[in-house]
């Protein structure tokens, strides 16, 4: 990755393991956050590492074994529930996709990445988004399943979400793939405009905002892809 000398120096100082305290003192235990300018420069430099075109190709590994991964994963689960889980995955391509986070992660491990690591959802398919109550009792819309969370390339969550839209669309008898591609592109492209305004804000101010009531009325209390139907359990009474 190519960076400017000033940007590199700023990034080096920001990851030195100390932080500036009131009065100019430095304390251990936490690192300084990159400035907005440094984050922008780092993102632009990363484009040369993994251009957009590089994400269009996928070559499966020679010894790829998704079924073996799922069976191995079952060894750490409650034995009596493993057949139930596998039975649910057999219902449709989308239900298999929902339960196959590990095989997809194994596939994504060999794909291009910019090197910008985040705390991933780890299983960001569309059914893991929904409305729920925050600790402050606000109704918010966001990812609502974190049992697969892990640090990793941010591209993994974006690709799993996009793939889930494609699989769910085909499962529901959507139009042929070429006609549906604009939807997938919009879903992937929306992450940029949503994230950009938060670049200059502190981490805690980026927490989910309350879901507008007009959106909830449009859903009838549940997102359009909800499998449960009816009103959301998070809807205030």
ROMARSE-924148 format. One record per residue (C-alpha): residue number from 1; y, x, z. Coordinates in nm, 3 decimals, decimal comma, always signed. Example, Ala and Ser with C-alpha at 12.3 -4.5 7.8 and 13.67 -1.06 7.14 Angstrom:
# ROMARSE-924148
<pt 1 <-0,450 +1,230 +0,780>>;
<pt 2 <-0,106 +1,367 +0,714>>;
# end
This chain:
# ROMARSE-924148
<pt 1 <+0,000 +0,000 +0,000>>;
<pt 2 <+0,340 +0,140 -0,098>>;
<pt 3 <+0,620 +0,100 +0,152>>;
<pt 4 <+0,972 +0,234 +0,186>>;
<pt 5 <+1,039 +0,509 +0,436>>;
<pt 6 <+1,267 +0,287 +0,646>>;
<pt 7 <+1,015 +0,002 +0,643>>;
<pt 8 <+0,729 +0,233 +0,738>>;
<pt 9 <+0,927 +0,380 +1,025>>;
<pt 10 <+1,017 +0,035 +1,152>>;
<pt 11 <+0,658 -0,080 +1,134>>;
<pt 12 <+0,534 +0,232 +1,308>>;
<pt 13 <+0,775 +0,183 +1,595>>;
<pt 14 <+0,687 -0,185 +1,621>>;
<pt 15 <+0,318 -0,112 +1,680>>;
<pt 16 <+0,360 +0,170 +1,930>>;
<pt 17 <+0,220 -0,032 +2,222>>;
<pt 18 <+0,550 -0,071 +2,408>>;
<pt 19 <+0,823 -0,330 +2,419>>;
<pt 20 <+1,195 -0,317 +2,489>>;
<pt 21 <+1,289 -0,473 +2,823>>;
<pt 22 <+1,637 -0,579 +2,941>>;
<pt 23 <+1,859 -0,277 +2,981>>;
<pt 24 <+1,683 -0,083 +2,707>>;
<pt 25 <+1,378 +0,001 +2,919>>;
<pt 26 <+1,036 +0,004 +2,754>>;
<pt 27 <+0,732 -0,149 +2,914>>;
<pt 28 <+0,360 -0,122 +2,833>>;
<pt 29 <+0,120 -0,397 +2,751>>;
<pt 30 <+0,282 -0,569 +2,454>>;
<pt 31 <+0,407 -0,469 +2,113>>;
<pt 32 <+0,736 -0,547 +1,946>>;
<pt 33 <+0,731 -0,805 +1,671>>;
<pt 34 <+0,827 -0,698 +1,321>>;
<pt 35 <+1,172 -0,804 +1,210>>;
<pt 36 <+1,195 -1,069 +0,940>>;
<pt 37 <+1,307 -0,807 +0,688>>;
<pt 38 <+1,006 -0,589 +0,769>>;
<pt 39 <+0,768 -0,884 +0,737>>;
<pt 40 <+0,914 -0,973 +0,398>>;
<pt 41 <+0,887 -0,611 +0,281>>;
<pt 42 <+0,529 -0,588 +0,402>>;
<pt 43 <+0,436 -0,905 +0,215>>;
<pt 44 <+0,593 -0,783 -0,108>>;
<pt 45 <+0,415 -0,448 -0,080>>;
<pt 46 <+0,084 -0,628 -0,028>>;
<pt 47 <+0,107 -0,799 -0,366>>;
<pt 48 <+0,006 -0,473 -0,531>>;
<pt 49 <-0,310 -0,455 -0,318>>;
<pt 50 <-0,453 -0,793 -0,424>>;
<pt 51 <-0,264 -0,960 -0,712>>;
<pt 52 <-0,313 -1,333 -0,758>>;
<pt 53 <-0,535 -1,277 -1,061>>;
<pt 54 <-0,781 -1,077 -0,850>>;
<pt 55 <-0,874 -1,393 -0,656>>;
<pt 56 <-0,996 -1,572 -0,970>>;
<pt 57 <-1,326 -1,385 -0,988>>;
<pt 58 <-1,625 -1,397 -0,755>>;
<pt 59 <-1,942 -1,193 -0,792>>;
<pt 60 <-2,220 -1,294 -0,548>>;
<pt 61 <-2,394 -1,009 -0,370>>;
<pt 62 <-2,736 -0,908 -0,493>>;
<pt 63 <-2,908 -0,995 -0,165>>;
<pt 64 <-2,709 -1,311 -0,095>>;
<pt 65 <-2,913 -1,550 +0,125>>;
<pt 66 <-2,715 -1,850 +0,254>>;
<pt 67 <-3,027 -2,030 +0,376>>;
<pt 68 <-3,136 -1,723 +0,570>>;
<pt 69 <-2,791 -1,706 +0,733>>;
<pt 70 <-2,813 -2,068 +0,842>>;
<pt 71 <-3,163 -2,023 +0,983>>;
<pt 72 <-3,054 -1,712 +1,169>>;
<pt 73 <-2,755 -1,897 +1,308>>;
<pt 74 <-2,988 -2,169 +1,433>>;
<pt 75 <-3,159 -1,919 +1,663>>;
<pt 76 <-2,855 -1,923 +1,895>>;
<pt 77 <-2,827 -2,305 +1,900>>;
<pt 78 <-3,004 -2,571 +2,108>>;
<pt 79 <-3,348 -2,585 +1,938>>;
<pt 80 <-3,379 -2,963 +1,955>>;
<pt 81 <-3,045 -3,010 +1,776>>;
<pt 82 <-3,101 -2,768 +1,488>>;
<pt 83 <-3,308 -3,019 +1,281>>;
<pt 84 <-3,039 -3,281 +1,343>>;
<pt 85 <-2,772 -3,045 +1,214>>;
<pt 86 <-2,973 -2,952 +0,907>>;
<pt 87 <-3,048 -3,319 +0,839>>;
<pt 88 <-2,677 -3,400 +0,841>>;
<pt 89 <-2,608 -3,113 +0,603>>;
<pt 90 <-2,863 -3,253 +0,356>>;
<pt 91 <-2,674 -3,581 +0,308>>;
<pt 92 <-2,433 -3,457 +0,038>>;
<pt 93 <-2,275 -3,141 -0,109>>;
<pt 94 <-1,972 -3,191 +0,116>>;
<pt 95 <-2,174 -3,231 +0,436>>;
<pt 96 <-2,357 -2,910 +0,345>>;
<pt 97 <-2,024 -2,738 +0,284>>;
<pt 98 <-1,894 -2,854 +0,624>>;
<pt 99 <-2,189 -2,695 +0,802>>;
<pt 100 <-2,194 -2,377 +0,595>>;
<pt 101 <-1,895 -2,188 +0,734>>;
<pt 102 <-2,103 -1,874 +0,792>>;
<pt 103 <-2,241 -1,842 +0,436>>;
<pt 104 <-1,891 -1,891 +0,295>>;
<pt 105 <-1,749 -1,628 +0,532>>;
<pt 106 <-2,020 -1,390 +0,411>>;
<pt 107 <-1,912 -1,458 +0,052>>;
<pt 108 <-1,543 -1,416 +0,132>>;
<pt 109 <-1,606 -1,083 +0,307>>;
<pt 110 <-1,643 -0,920 -0,035>>;
<pt 111 <-1,337 -1,079 -0,196>>;
<pt 112 <-0,986 -0,928 -0,234>>;
<pt 113 <-0,749 -0,952 +0,062>>;
<pt 114 <-0,392 -0,839 +0,121>>;
<pt 115 <-0,469 -0,688 +0,461>>;
<pt 116 <-0,253 -0,942 +0,647>>;
<pt 117 <-0,479 -1,050 +0,933>>;
<pt 118 <-0,421 -1,362 +1,141>>;
<pt 119 <-0,610 -1,569 +1,395>>;
<pt 120 <-0,805 -1,789 +1,155>>;
<pt 121 <-0,924 -2,142 +1,207>>;
<pt 122 <-1,247 -2,006 +1,059>>;
<pt 123 <-1,354 -2,346 +0,926>>;
<pt 124 <-1,043 -2,489 +0,758>>;
<pt 125 <-1,204 -2,761 +0,548>>;
<pt 126 <-1,009 -3,084 +0,503>>;
<pt 127 <-1,206 -3,284 +0,762>>;
<pt 128 <-1,095 -3,042 +1,031>>;
<pt 129 <-0,735 -3,156 +0,997>>;
<pt 130 <-0,617 -3,465 +1,178>>;
<pt 131 <-0,379 -3,633 +1,421>>;
<pt 132 <-0,418 -3,567 +1,791>>;
<pt 133 <-0,218 -3,563 +2,113>>;
<pt 134 <-0,052 -3,238 +2,225>>;
<pt 135 <-0,039 -3,137 +2,594>>;
<pt 136 <+0,312 -3,287 +2,597>>;
<pt 137 <+0,160 -3,617 +2,471>>;
<pt 138 <+0,329 -3,586 +2,133>>;
<pt 139 <+0,132 -3,699 +1,832>>;
<pt 140 <+0,083 -3,402 +1,598>>;
<pt 141 <-0,102 -3,335 +1,275>>;
<pt 142 <-0,277 -3,000 +1,242>>;
<pt 143 <-0,612 -2,822 +1,247>>;
<pt 144 <-0,819 -2,982 +1,521>>;
<pt 145 <-1,137 -2,770 +1,528>>;
<pt 146 <-1,139 -2,411 +1,651>>;
<pt 147 <-1,500 -2,341 +1,745>>;
<pt 148 <-1,522 -2,092 +1,454>>;
<pt 149 <-1,187 -1,920 +1,515>>;
<pt 150 <-1,171 -1,544 +1,462>>;
<pt 151 <-0,926 -1,274 +1,346>>;
<pt 152 <-0,939 -1,219 +0,970>>;
<pt 153 <-0,756 -1,227 +0,634>>;
<pt 154 <-0,537 -1,535 +0,599>>;
<pt 155 <-0,678 -1,593 +0,251>>;
<pt 156 <-1,010 -1,707 +0,400>>;
<pt 157 <-0,864 -2,026 +0,550>>;
<pt 158 <-0,670 -2,105 +0,232>>;
<pt 159 <-0,978 -2,060 +0,014>>;
<pt 160 <-1,201 -2,268 +0,240>>;
<pt 161 <-0,948 -2,551 +0,238>>;
<pt 162 <-0,914 -2,537 -0,142>>;
<pt 163 <-1,292 -2,528 -0,188>>;
<pt 164 <-1,334 -2,825 +0,045>>;
<pt 165 <-1,092 -3,029 -0,167>>;
<pt 166 <-1,293 -2,944 -0,479>>;
<pt 167 <-1,632 -3,023 -0,323>>;
<pt 168 <-1,510 -3,346 -0,159>>;
<pt 169 <-1,351 -3,458 -0,484>>;
<pt 170 <-1,671 -3,410 -0,681>>;
<pt 171 <-1,870 -3,575 -0,403>>;
<pt 172 <-1,644 -3,881 -0,425>>;
<pt 173 <-1,673 -3,905 -0,805>>;
<pt 174 <-1,331 -3,758 -0,877>>;
<pt 175 <-1,222 -3,665 -1,228>>;
<pt 176 <-1,378 -3,363 -1,404>>;
<pt 177 <-1,281 -3,021 -1,276>>;
<pt 178 <-1,008 -2,928 -1,532>>;
<pt 179 <-0,818 -3,250 -1,459>>;
<pt 180 <-0,841 -3,194 -1,083>>;
<pt 181 <-0,725 -2,832 -1,082>>;
<pt 182 <-0,353 -2,917 -1,038>>;
<pt 183 <-0,439 -3,079 -0,703>>;
<pt 184 <-0,613 -2,768 -0,578>>;
<pt 185 <-0,323 -2,552 -0,692>>;
<pt 186 <-0,075 -2,774 -0,509>>;
<pt 187 <-0,282 -2,755 -0,191>>;
<pt 188 <-0,289 -2,373 -0,203>>;
<pt 189 <+0,075 -2,337 -0,308>>;
<pt 190 <+0,196 -2,565 -0,027>>;
<pt 191 <+0,117 -2,303 +0,238>>;
<pt 192 <+0,405 -2,083 +0,121>>;
<pt 193 <+0,692 -2,337 +0,145>>;
<pt 194 <+0,550 -2,461 +0,476>>;
<pt 195 <+0,534 -2,112 +0,627>>;
<pt 196 <+0,854 -1,960 +0,486>>;
<pt 197 <+1,104 -2,147 +0,710>>;
<pt 198 <+0,916 -2,018 +1,016>>;
<pt 199 <+0,967 -1,651 +0,928>>;
<pt 200 <+1,286 -1,622 +1,131>>;
<pt 201 <+1,160 -1,826 +1,427>>;
<pt 202 <+0,978 -1,717 +1,739>>;
<pt 203 <+0,606 -1,782 +1,762>>;
<pt 204 <+0,628 -2,058 +2,023>>;
<pt 205 <+0,884 -2,253 +1,821>>;
<pt 206 <+0,635 -2,278 +1,531>>;
<pt 207 <+0,396 -2,505 +1,717>>;
<pt 208 <+0,310 -2,837 +1,545>>;
<pt 209 <+0,585 -3,094 +1,527>>;
<pt 210 <+0,527 -3,463 +1,605>>;
<pt 211 <+0,384 -3,655 +1,311>>;
<pt 212 <+0,640 -3,904 +1,170>>;
<pt 213 <+0,548 -4,263 +1,247>>;
<pt 214 <+0,595 -4,357 +0,882>>;
<pt 215 <+0,309 -4,124 +0,788>>;
<pt 216 <+0,083 -4,280 +1,050>>;
<pt 217 <+0,162 -4,628 +0,924>>;
<pt 218 <+0,075 -4,513 +0,572>>;
<pt 219 <-0,264 -4,390 +0,699>>;
<pt 220 <-0,323 -4,695 +0,917>>;
<pt 221 <-0,359 -4,457 +1,213>>;
<pt 222 <-0,606 -4,217 +1,047>>;
<pt 223 <-0,580 -3,956 +0,769>>;
<pt 224 <-0,706 -4,081 +0,431>>;
<pt 225 <-1,008 -3,849 +0,448>>;
<pt 226 <-1,114 -3,961 +0,795>>;
<pt 227 <-1,481 -4,056 +0,809>>;
<pt 228 <-1,448 -4,262 +1,125>>;
<pt 229 <-1,213 -4,532 +0,995>>;
<pt 230 <-0,983 -4,742 +1,209>>;
<pt 231 <-0,700 -4,612 +1,419>>;
<pt 232 <-0,686 -4,258 +1,549>>;
<pt 233 <-0,783 -4,208 +1,911>>;
<pt 234 <-0,459 -4,011 +1,950>>;
<pt 235 <-0,238 -4,311 +1,859>>;
<pt 236 <-0,020 -4,401 +2,159>>;
<pt 237 <-0,099 -4,733 +2,319>>;
# end
